[in-house]
Amino acid sequence: MFIAVVLFISARSHFALRSDASALLDSELSSIGEIITKSFDSHIASVIQKIDVEGLDRLAGCSPKFHALSRFLVGSLDHVQDIGFVSSDGTMKCSVLRPLQPVQGFLQPWSLDNPPMTLAVLEDVKLERRPLALVINKGLNKRYVVRFAPSILPSEVGSKVIGPYLRYDALLTTGDRWIQWSSSDHVTRKISPIVRWLLTSPENPDRYNKSVSSNSFPITVVVGADFEALMAIYDQLDNGAYGVGLLSGLVILCLLIVIAWRTKQSDLDYNAVFEQGEFIAYYQPVVDMGTGSIVGCEVLLRFRTGEGEIISPSAFIAYAETTGVIMEVTHKLMIRVARELDDLSKEYNNLKVGINLTGKHFEDISVVDDIRSIFEKTNTSFEQLVFELTERHPVEDFEIARMVISGIQQLGASVALDDAGTGHGGFSYLQKLGLDVIKIDKMFVDTFSSDVTTMTIIDIIVELAKSLDMGIIAEGVENEDQVERLRDLGISAAQGFYFSPALPPEKYIDLVRRSAVAEDKFALFDETRVASQPDIMTPDIAPPSAPQEEEQLAKAS
């Protein structure tokens, strides 16, 4: 059966392949246009909604409140470069980027014929990809302009086959061109003279174009590809049709058999290991950098084998998440945390406990009931709990995720964005999900003393946290210089090897109790670092150094 199918594919005529290639090219060009316009529509709509909710148009133009809210919106909205206020003669009176530098002729003069909302291509900068402005008209001398970066439209489109031959133009319905994009990865395919002759026809155009217009805004995207794209698709369809198809098919079949066997074997190996050991909790202190007081901890997942070996999450976390085992693992982990910290929470009822959840947890509203049932009859109050949204899996359904987060917050617990700015959602999660705490990733802490871009990102994070009344914690702090710089930025809470590695429960509980009565709390951390020896193992790998261990765990767990 398999060989018969391959032979059938190999026997298809060149003329049939040409027809298929034309249909596929036409379909992909249309699909690309729809993807671009729908993405644009969705983003502009979300920006308009955010501006409306925050009430920007209800503030006096160029007032202190207008500037403060505009800065917040620019920092929290993707692809928004600037927000300004424009008078009826077309002069931009002020903006976030130019608060005290009015720009004459920024837009056309206002008239009663202007619609409440328009798009305009700006002429005040000389760029090939010119900025686009959303103009919100609210009456005489009340025009607000939201300036978008060209990056709001994708710079990588199309499949690998035709991507190098693509180009698209984004135009307003007035005819003004906004962006003219073409692939910088153009290649010349080697096509045999016979194939080129078979494909060439007086009816073939030099370029293939498809126009797709936005359903909501006055913008049209024209996606085009030259004749080389048609030949590339044809070449892909024809590849192996004469002789190679059978061999390729057999190779693929063998690979599938091997992959299926190895997957099954991997499952059996993991299942056997999981049955012989247990998942346990280690606790890394979160410290007030001003006083040295321990204000809480982050719970880090570890696995202890039947022989007592402690395994790093990097060895099993991907499997646990892919197979869905992570849901049951997290459930059991929360039960363990509630039991191990019960007495400590009774003694110190202000200690926070951070527990990691993945994007999968935020797709299931039942996680709220799970949290309630586990902690409601313990000494760890809901107000002490902080659930950290990790970004290994992106949040797919923001509506359900927001319901989960709201349910957790209604219990009295908080929700934090872990590894802020590095994952799938980044800062867009803050505006869409209503989080309570931002955690600065170790990547930024490592480089912010020498990288101007990193400093800018941290400044934005701090400003966002203050504007949204959010808590902020720095992760992966490893030296005194980082502590001092974080203090200068107004960040008070941190965790990392400089204070303490992740500890087993008995050592963490002992550290909290000793810290509560210690006169020199920072000296106590010095003792903890010296006393703590790396005990994390990954299969067939020697133990890493202590700082490396903490860096691995921060990402893996």
C-alpha positions as CSV (number, residue, x, y, z in Angstrom):
1,M,0.0,0.0,0.0
2,F,2.8,2.4,1.0
3,I,4.8,1.7,-2.2
4,A,1.7,2.0,-4.4
5,V,1.0,5.5,-3.0
6,V,4.6,6.6,-3.6
7,L,4.5,5.3,-7.2
8,F,1.3,7.1,-7.8
9,I,2.8,10.4,-6.6
10,S,5.8,9.8,-8.8
11,A,3.7,9.3,-11.9
12,R,2.0,12.7,-11.8
13,S,2.6,14.8,-14.8
14,H,4.5,18.1,-15.0
15,F,1.3,19.9,-16.1
16,A,-0.6,18.7,-13.1
17,L,2.2,19.8,-10.9
18,R,2.2,23.3,-12.5
19,S,-1.5,23.6,-11.8
20,D,-1.0,22.5,-8.2
21,A,1.9,24.9,-7.8
22,S,-0.1,27.9,-9.0
23,A,-3.0,27.0,-6.7
24,L,-0.7,26.7,-3.7
25,L,1.1,30.0,-4.4
26,D,-2.3,31.8,-4.8
27,S,-3.5,30.2,-1.6
28,E,-0.4,31.1,0.4
29,L,-0.3,34.7,-0.8
30,S,-4.0,35.1,0.3
31,S,-3.2,33.4,3.6
32,I,-0.3,35.7,4.3
33,G,-2.3,38.8,3.6
34,E,-5.1,37.6,5.9
35,I,-2.6,36.9,8.7
36,I,-1.0,40.3,8.4
37,T,-4.3,42.2,8.4
38,K,-6.0,40.2,11.1
39,S,-2.9,40.6,13.3
40,F,-3.0,44.4,12.7
41,D,-6.7,44.6,13.4
42,S,-6.4,42.7,16.7
43,H,-3.5,44.8,17.9
44,I,-5.0,48.2,17.0
45,A,-8.3,47.2,18.6
46,S,-6.5,46.2,21.8
47,V,-4.7,49.5,21.9
48,I,-7.9,51.4,21.4
49,Q,-9.6,49.5,24.2
50,K,-6.7,50.1,26.6
51,I,-6.7,53.8,25.9
52,D,-10.4,53.9,26.4
53,V,-10.3,52.0,29.7
54,E,-7.5,54.1,31.0
55,G,-9.3,57.3,30.0
56,L,-6.6,59.1,28.1
57,D,-9.1,61.1,26.1
58,R,-10.7,62.4,29.3
59,L,-7.4,64.1,30.3
60,A,-6.4,67.6,29.3
61,G,-3.8,67.5,26.6
62,C,-0.1,68.0,27.7
63,S,-1.1,68.1,31.4
64,P,1.0,66.2,34.0
65,K,-1.6,63.5,34.2
66,F,-1.7,63.2,30.4
67,H,2.1,62.8,30.3
68,A,2.1,60.2,33.1
69,L,-0.6,58.0,31.6
70,S,1.0,58.3,28.1
71,R,4.4,57.1,29.4
72,F,2.7,54.2,31.1
73,L,0.8,53.3,27.9
74,V,3.9,53.5,25.7
75,G,5.8,51.2,28.2
76,S,3.0,48.6,28.4
77,L,1.7,48.5,24.8
78,D,3.6,46.5,22.2
79,H,4.8,48.3,19.1
80,V,3.6,51.8,20.4
81,Q,6.5,54.3,20.0
82,D,4.8,57.5,21.1
83,I,1.6,59.1,22.2
84,G,0.9,62.8,21.6
85,F,-1.6,65.6,21.6
86,V,-2.3,67.5,18.3
87,S,-4.1,70.8,17.9
88,S,-6.6,71.7,15.2
89,D,-3.9,73.2,12.9
90,G,-2.0,70.0,12.7
91,T,0.7,70.9,15.2
92,M,1.8,68.2,17.7
93,K,1.9,70.2,21.0
94,C,3.6,67.5,23.0
95,S,4.3,63.7,23.2
96,V,6.1,61.2,25.3
97,L,9.2,61.5,23.1
98,R,9.0,65.2,22.7
99,P,7.3,66.7,25.7
100,L,8.5,70.2,25.2
101,Q,9.1,70.3,21.4
102,P,6.0,71.1,19.4
103,V,6.1,69.8,15.8
104,Q,4.4,72.0,13.2
105,G,2.8,70.3,10.2
106,F,2.7,66.9,12.0
107,L,-0.8,66.2,10.6
108,Q,-3.3,67.8,8.3
109,P,-5.4,70.6,9.8
110,W,-8.5,69.4,11.6
111,S,-11.9,69.8,10.0
112,L,-15.5,68.8,10.9
113,D,-15.3,66.2,8.1
114,N,-12.6,64.2,10.0
115,P,-14.0,60.8,11.3
116,P,-13.7,60.0,15.0
117,M,-10.8,57.7,14.2
118,T,-8.4,57.6,11.3
119,L,-5.0,56.3,10.3
120,A,-2.3,58.5,8.9
121,V,1.3,57.9,7.6
122,L,3.6,60.4,9.3
123,E,6.0,62.5,7.2
124,D,8.1,64.0,10.1
125,V,10.8,61.3,9.8
126,K,12.7,60.2,6.7
127,L,12.4,56.4,6.8
128,E,11.6,53.7,4.3
129,R,9.3,52.1,6.8
130,R,7.5,55.2,8.0
131,P,5.6,55.4,11.3
132,L,1.9,55.0,11.3
133,A,-0.4,57.0,13.5
134,L,-3.8,56.2,14.9
135,V,-5.6,59.6,15.2
136,I,-8.4,59.8,17.7
137,N,-10.6,62.8,17.2
138,K,-12.6,64.0,20.2
139,G,-13.6,67.4,19.1
140,L,-12.0,70.8,18.4
141,N,-8.4,70.9,19.7
142,K,-8.8,67.4,21.1
143,R,-6.9,65.0,18.8
144,Y,-4.8,62.3,20.3
145,V,-2.2,60.5,18.2
146,V,-0.8,57.0,18.9
147,R,2.3,56.4,16.9
148,F,3.1,52.8,15.9
149,A,6.5,51.3,15.0
150,P,6.8,49.5,11.7
151,S,7.4,46.3,13.7
152,I,3.6,46.1,14.3
153,L,3.6,44.3,10.9
154,P,5.8,41.1,10.6
155,S,9.2,41.1,8.9
156,E,9.2,37.4,8.4
157,V,6.3,35.9,6.4
158,G,5.7,32.9,4.3
159,S,7.0,29.4,4.2
160,K,10.6,28.5,3.8
161,V,9.9,27.6,0.2
162,I,8.6,30.9,-1.1
163,G,9.7,33.2,1.8
164,P,12.8,34.4,0.0
165,Y,10.7,35.6,-3.0
166,L,8.0,37.5,-1.1
167,R,7.2,41.2,-0.9
168,Y,4.3,43.1,0.6
169,D,3.1,46.7,0.5
170,A,1.0,48.1,3.3
171,L,-1.1,51.1,2.1
172,L,-3.8,53.2,3.5
173,T,-7.0,53.3,1.4
174,T,-6.1,56.9,0.6
175,G,-3.2,55.5,-1.5
176,D,-0.5,56.5,1.0
177,R,2.2,53.8,1.2
178,W,3.2,53.0,4.7
179,I,5.5,50.0,4.5
180,Q,7.2,48.4,1.5
181,W,8.8,45.1,2.7
182,S,10.8,42.6,0.7
183,S,12.7,39.5,1.8
184,S,16.4,40.1,2.3
185,D,17.1,36.4,2.0
186,H,16.6,36.1,-1.8
187,V,18.1,33.0,-3.4
188,T,18.3,31.8,-7.0
189,R,17.1,28.3,-7.4
190,K,18.7,26.0,-9.9
191,I,15.9,25.0,-12.3
192,S,16.6,22.7,-15.2
193,P,15.9,24.3,-18.7
194,I,13.3,21.6,-19.3
195,V,11.3,22.5,-16.1
196,R,11.7,26.2,-16.8
197,W,10.3,25.6,-20.4
198,L,7.4,23.6,-19.0
199,L,6.5,26.3,-16.5
200,T,6.9,29.3,-18.8
201,S,3.8,30.4,-20.5
202,P,2.6,33.7,-22.1
203,E,-0.3,33.6,-19.6
204,N,2.0,33.6,-16.6
205,P,2.4,37.1,-15.1
206,D,5.9,38.4,-14.0
207,R,4.6,38.8,-10.5
208,Y,1.7,37.2,-8.5
209,N,-0.1,39.6,-6.3
210,K,-3.0,39.2,-3.8
211,S,-4.7,42.2,-2.1
212,V,-6.3,41.8,1.3
213,S,-8.0,44.7,3.1
214,S,-8.6,45.1,6.8
215,N,-12.1,44.4,8.1
216,S,-11.9,47.3,10.6
217,F,-9.4,49.9,9.5
218,P,-8.6,51.7,6.2
219,I,-5.6,49.6,5.3
220,T,-4.8,47.2,2.5
221,V,-1.9,44.7,2.3
222,V,-0.7,43.7,-1.2
223,V,1.3,40.5,-1.0
224,G,3.4,39.6,-4.0
225,A,5.9,37.0,-5.2
226,D,7.8,36.8,-8.5
227,F,8.0,33.9,-11.0
228,E,10.8,32.3,-9.0
229,A,8.3,31.5,-6.2
230,L,6.2,29.5,-8.5
231,M,9.2,27.5,-9.6
232,A,10.2,26.9,-6.0
233,I,6.9,25.4,-5.2
234,Y,6.9,23.3,-8.3
235,D,10.4,22.1,-7.5
236,Q,9.3,21.1,-4.0
237,L,6.3,19.2,-5.4
238,D,8.4,17.6,-8.1
239,N,11.3,16.7,-5.8
240,G,11.6,12.9,-5.8
241,A,8.7,12.2,-8.2
242,Y,11.0,10.2,-10.4
243,G,12.8,7.5,-8.5
244,V,13.7,9.3,-5.2
245,G,10.2,9.2,-3.9
246,L,10.2,5.5,-3.0
247,L,13.6,5.8,-1.2
248,S,12.5,8.9,0.7
249,G,9.3,7.3,1.7
250,L,11.0,4.3,3.0
251,V,13.5,6.4,5.0
252,I,10.6,8.4,6.5
253,L,8.8,5.2,7.4
254,C,11.9,3.9,9.1
255,L,12.3,7.1,11.0
256,L,8.7,7.1,12.2
257,I,9.1,3.5,13.5
258,V,12.3,4.5,15.3
259,I,10.8,7.7,16.8
260,A,7.7,5.7,17.9
261,W,9.9,3.1,19.6
262,R,12.1,5.6,21.3
263,T,9.1,7.6,22.5
264,K,7.6,4.5,24.0
265,Q,10.9,3.5,25.5
266,S,11.4,7.0,26.9
267,D,7.9,6.8,28.5
268,L,8.7,3.5,30.1
269,D,12.0,4.7,31.4
270,Y,10.4,7.9,32.9
271,N,7.5,6.0,34.4
272,A,9.9,3.5,36.1
273,V,12.0,6.3,37.5
274,F,9.0,8.2,38.8
275,E,7.5,5.2,40.5
276,Q,10.8,4.5,42.4
277,G,11.3,8.1,43.7
278,E,9.4,11.2,44.6
279,F,9.1,14.9,43.8
280,I,10.2,17.1,46.7
281,A,10.4,20.9,47.4
282,Y,13.4,23.0,48.0
283,Y,13.1,26.6,49.2
284,Q,15.1,29.6,48.1
285,P,14.8,32.6,50.4
286,V,13.5,36.0,49.1
287,V,15.3,38.8,51.0
288,D,14.7,42.4,51.8
289,M,18.0,43.9,50.6
290,G,17.6,46.9,52.9
291,T,17.4,45.0,56.2
292,G,18.5,41.5,55.3
293,S,15.2,40.0,56.6
294,I,13.7,37.0,54.9
295,V,10.3,38.0,53.5
296,G,9.5,34.7,51.8
297,C,10.7,32.0,49.5
298,E,10.3,30.5,46.0
299,V,9.5,26.8,45.9
300,L,11.8,24.9,43.5
301,L,10.9,21.4,42.3
302,R,13.4,18.6,42.7
303,F,13.2,14.8,42.2
304,R,14.7,12.3,44.6
305,T,15.4,8.9,43.2
306,G,14.9,5.6,45.0
307,E,18.7,5.7,45.8
308,G,18.4,9.1,47.3
309,E,20.0,11.0,44.4
310,I,18.6,14.6,43.9
311,I,17.9,15.3,40.2
312,S,17.7,18.7,38.6
313,P,14.4,19.7,37.0
314,S,16.2,20.2,33.7
315,A,16.4,16.4,33.4
316,F,12.6,15.8,33.6
317,I,10.6,19.1,33.5
318,A,10.1,19.0,29.7
319,Y,8.8,15.5,29.8
320,A,6.5,16.4,32.7
321,E,5.0,19.4,30.9
322,T,4.7,17.7,27.5
323,T,2.9,14.6,28.9
324,G,0.7,16.6,31.3
325,V,2.3,15.0,34.3
326,I,3.1,18.5,35.6
327,M,-0.5,19.0,36.7
328,E,-0.4,16.1,39.1
329,V,3.2,16.9,40.2
330,T,2.2,20.5,41.1
331,H,-0.9,19.2,43.0
332,K,1.3,16.9,45.1
333,L,4.0,19.6,45.5
334,M,1.4,22.1,47.0
335,I,0.3,19.4,49.4
336,R,3.9,18.9,50.5
337,V,4.5,22.6,50.8
338,A,1.4,23.1,52.9
339,R,2.6,20.3,55.3
340,E,6.3,21.3,55.5
341,L,5.7,25.0,56.1
342,D,2.6,24.7,58.3
343,D,4.4,25.4,61.6
344,L,6.6,28.1,60.1
345,S,3.6,29.9,58.6
346,K,1.9,29.9,62.0
347,E,5.0,31.5,63.6
348,Y,5.6,34.0,60.8
349,N,2.3,34.8,59.1
350,N,3.8,37.5,56.9
351,L,6.2,35.1,55.1
352,K,5.4,34.8,51.4
353,V,5.5,31.4,49.6
354,G,6.0,31.5,45.8
355,I,4.8,28.4,43.8
356,N,5.4,28.1,40.0
357,L,2.6,27.3,37.7
358,T,2.9,26.8,33.9
359,G,0.7,28.1,31.1
360,K,-1.2,24.8,31.2
361,H,-2.4,25.6,34.7
362,F,-3.9,28.8,33.5
363,E,-6.0,26.9,31.0
364,D,-7.9,25.0,33.7
365,I,-10.2,27.0,36.1
366,S,-10.2,23.9,38.4
367,V,-6.7,24.9,39.6
368,V,-8.4,27.6,41.8
369,D,-10.5,24.9,43.6
370,D,-7.3,22.8,43.9
371,I,-5.5,25.7,45.7
372,R,-8.5,26.3,48.0
373,S,-8.9,22.7,49.0
374,I,-5.2,22.3,49.8
375,F,-4.5,25.4,51.8
376,E,-7.8,26.5,53.3
377,K,-7.4,24.4,56.5
378,T,-3.7,25.0,57.0
379,N,-1.7,27.7,58.8
380,T,-0.5,29.1,55.4
381,S,-3.0,31.7,54.6
382,F,-4.0,32.5,51.0
383,E,-2.5,36.0,51.5
384,Q,0.9,34.4,52.0
385,L,0.7,32.6,48.6
386,V,2.2,33.9,45.4
387,F,1.7,31.8,42.3
388,E,4.3,32.5,39.6
389,L,3.3,32.3,35.9
390,T,6.2,30.7,34.1
391,E,6.5,31.2,30.3
392,R,7.8,27.8,29.0
393,H,4.3,27.3,27.5
394,P,2.6,30.5,26.3
395,V,-0.8,31.4,27.5
396,E,-3.1,30.4,24.7
397,D,-6.5,31.6,26.0
398,F,-6.3,34.9,27.8
399,E,-10.0,34.9,28.7
400,I,-9.7,31.6,30.6
401,A,-6.3,32.7,32.1
402,R,-7.8,35.9,33.3
403,M,-10.6,33.9,35.0
404,V,-8.0,31.7,36.7
405,I,-6.0,34.7,37.9
406,S,-9.1,36.5,39.1
407,G,-10.1,33.3,41.0
408,I,-6.7,33.1,42.7
409,Q,-6.8,36.8,43.6
410,Q,-10.3,36.5,45.0
411,L,-8.9,33.8,47.4
412,G,-6.5,36.5,48.6
413,A,-3.4,35.1,46.9
414,S,-1.2,37.0,44.5
415,V,0.0,36.2,41.0
416,A,3.5,37.0,39.7
417,L,5.1,37.2,36.2
418,D,8.2,35.1,36.4
419,D,11.2,35.9,34.1
420,A,9.6,39.2,33.1
421,G,10.5,40.3,29.5
422,T,12.1,37.0,28.4
423,G,9.2,34.6,27.6
424,H,6.3,34.3,25.2
425,G,4.1,37.1,26.6
426,G,6.5,39.5,28.2
427,F,5.1,42.8,29.3
428,S,1.9,42.2,27.3
429,Y,0.9,39.8,30.1
430,L,0.8,42.7,32.5
431,Q,-2.0,44.6,30.7
432,K,-3.9,41.5,29.7
433,L,-3.8,39.4,32.9
434,G,-3.8,41.9,35.8
435,L,-0.8,40.5,37.7
436,D,0.4,41.5,41.1
437,V,4.2,41.0,41.1
438,I,7.0,41.3,38.5
439,K,10.1,39.1,38.8
440,I,13.2,40.4,37.0
441,D,15.0,37.6,35.3
442,K,18.6,36.7,36.2
443,M,19.6,37.4,32.5
444,F,19.0,41.1,33.1
445,V,20.6,41.1,36.6
446,D,23.7,39.6,35.1
447,T,24.2,42.2,32.4
448,F,22.5,45.4,33.6
449,S,25.7,47.0,34.8
450,S,27.3,46.8,31.3
451,D,24.4,46.9,28.9
452,V,22.5,50.1,28.1
453,T,19.6,48.2,26.6
454,T,19.3,46.1,29.8
455,M,19.3,49.2,31.9
456,T,16.5,50.7,29.8
457,I,14.4,47.5,30.2
458,I,14.9,47.4,34.0
459,D,13.9,51.1,34.2
460,I,10.7,50.3,32.3
461,I,10.0,47.3,34.6
462,V,10.5,49.4,37.7
463,E,8.4,52.3,36.3
464,L,5.6,49.8,35.3
465,A,5.7,48.2,38.7
466,K,5.3,51.6,40.4
467,S,2.6,52.8,38.1
468,L,0.6,49.6,38.5
469,D,1.3,49.4,42.3
470,M,3.0,46.0,41.8
471,G,5.6,44.3,43.8
472,I,9.0,43.7,42.2
473,I,11.7,41.0,42.9
474,A,15.1,40.5,41.3
475,E,16.2,36.9,40.7
476,G,19.7,35.4,40.4
477,V,21.5,38.0,42.5
478,E,25.1,36.7,43.0
479,N,27.3,39.6,44.2
480,E,27.3,42.7,46.2
481,D,27.7,45.0,43.2
482,Q,24.4,43.7,41.9
483,V,22.8,44.3,45.3
484,E,23.9,47.9,45.4
485,R,22.8,48.7,41.8
486,L,19.4,47.1,42.5
487,R,19.0,49.2,45.6
488,D,19.9,52.3,43.6
489,L,17.0,51.5,41.2
490,G,14.6,51.3,44.1
491,I,14.3,47.5,44.1
492,S,14.2,46.1,47.6
493,A,13.5,42.4,47.3
494,A,15.8,39.8,45.7
495,Q,16.8,36.1,45.7
496,G,19.9,34.4,44.6
497,F,23.1,32.7,45.6
498,Y,24.4,35.9,47.2
499,F,21.9,35.3,50.0
500,S,21.3,31.6,49.9
501,P,20.9,28.7,47.5
502,A,17.7,26.7,47.4
503,L,17.5,24.7,50.6
504,P,15.8,21.6,51.8
505,P,12.8,22.3,54.1
506,E,14.5,21.7,57.4
507,K,17.4,24.0,56.5
508,Y,15.2,26.8,55.2
509,I,13.0,26.7,58.3
510,D,16.1,26.8,60.5
511,L,17.5,29.8,58.5
512,V,14.2,31.7,58.9
513,R,14.1,31.2,62.6
514,R,17.8,32.1,63.1
515,S,17.4,35.2,60.9
516,A,14.5,36.5,62.9
517,V,16.7,36.9,66.0
518,A,20.1,37.5,64.4
519,E,21.6,41.0,64.8
520,D,23.7,40.7,61.6
521,K,21.4,39.0,59.2
522,F,23.7,39.5,56.2
523,A,26.5,37.6,58.1
524,L,24.1,34.8,58.5
525,F,23.8,34.5,54.7
526,D,27.6,34.3,54.5
527,E,27.5,31.3,56.7
528,T,24.6,29.7,54.7
529,R,26.5,30.0,51.5
530,V,29.6,28.3,52.9
531,A,27.6,25.6,54.6
532,S,25.5,24.7,51.6
533,Q,27.1,22.3,49.2
534,P,25.7,21.5,45.7
535,D,23.6,18.3,45.8
536,I,21.9,18.6,42.5
537,M,22.7,15.9,40.0
538,T,21.7,15.4,36.4
539,P,22.1,11.9,34.8
540,D,25.7,11.2,33.8
541,I,26.8,14.8,34.6
542,A,29.0,15.9,37.5
543,P,27.6,18.5,39.9
544,P,27.8,22.1,38.7
545,S,29.4,24.8,40.8
546,A,27.0,26.4,43.2
547,P,26.3,29.6,41.2
548,Q,25.8,27.6,38.1
549,E,23.4,25.3,39.9
550,E,21.2,28.2,40.9
551,E,21.2,29.6,37.4
552,Q,20.1,26.2,36.0
553,L,17.4,25.8,38.6
554,A,16.0,29.3,38.1
555,K,15.2,28.4,34.5
556,A,14.4,24.7,34.9
557,S,12.0,24.8,37.9
